[in-house]
Amino acid sequence: MDLTTWATFVAASAALLLIPGPTVLLVLSYALSKGRTVAVASAAGVATGDFIAMTASLAGLGALVAASATLFTLLKWAGAVYLVWLGIRLVRSAPAKGMILPDSPDVRARGVYLHNATVTALNPKSIAFFVAFVPQFVNVDAALWPQFAVLIATFVTLATLNALTYALAAARLRRWITRPDALTWLTRAGGASLIGMGALTATLRRV
C-alpha cells in the first residue's frame, strides 16, 4: 500500500469518526454518568468492536477477491457511489437542534467495555459500511491481508483515540454537542467529506 492511499484512508476515517454517532453517544453517556474512570474501558470496548466488525468484513472481501477479481472491482465502484449517497444523506440529515444525550446506567468498567464492544461489533450498519468503504483503498493485484492488516490497525487506532478523547472531554463536550449550530455544521462537513471522497475515488479508478 502506497503512502498516498494510506494518507487518504486516514483522512477519510478521521472525518467519519469525528461525527457524533451512536458509538460516540454511548461513550459520552457512560463518561458523563461515571466520569473518567470508564474512559479507558469505553475506548477499549469501541476498539474491540471495530476490530471484530472490520475483520469480519474484510474476510468476506478476501473471499470475494478469490472468487472473482471482476466482482471486487464492481464492488469498488458500487462503494464509491454508496459513499456519495451516504454523504448526501448525512448533509441533508444535519440536525436543526442540538443532540440530546441519553442517560447511562450505573455500571462498572467491565460492563462498559463489554457493552461498547458488543454494540459496536454487532451493528450491521458498521459491517455494511466497511464492505463499501475499505475496497476503495485496496489494490486487488497485491497481497490482500498485509493491506487489510494496515487498514484495520489504522482504523482501530483512530477509533480508539477518538472514543478516548470524547470520553475524557465529556463534561466540556456535553455543552458543545448540544448546541444546534455546532452539530449541524459538523454533520455537514462529514457528509461533504464523504461525497468528495466517493467522487475522487471514482475518478481515480478510471483507466
C-alpha angles and dihedrals in degrees: 000000000000123000095248093056091047093048090051090051091050092050093047094046093048092051091051096046094051092062107096104242136155094294093051090047090053092050092048092047093056094041093052093050098041103024126221093327090087097040095099092042090051093050092045091051092051091048092051093047094048091047092053095044095045095045091050091049094049092046087060091048090051090054090049092053090049089053099044133350089197092059089050091053090050089051089055091056092044088051092053090053090046092053091052091048091047090050092051090050091049093051092048093046095054104138120245090208132051119267117267111220117222122233117258126220119245102258139147128256093263091055091048091052094049094045095049092045093049096046093047097044097045098045104117091203090062093054092046090049094051091050090055098036106045101052089067088071100040126098105214092199093061131066107290106206096056087054091046091050092054093047094047093047091047097048095043091049092050092045091051093050091046094051092044091050092051091047095049093045095042097122094053094038092054090067092043100043093053091058109104096217096049096052093041095055093041090054092047091049091052091049092049090051091054093049092049093048093049093049093046092048092052090051094049092051093059111108 
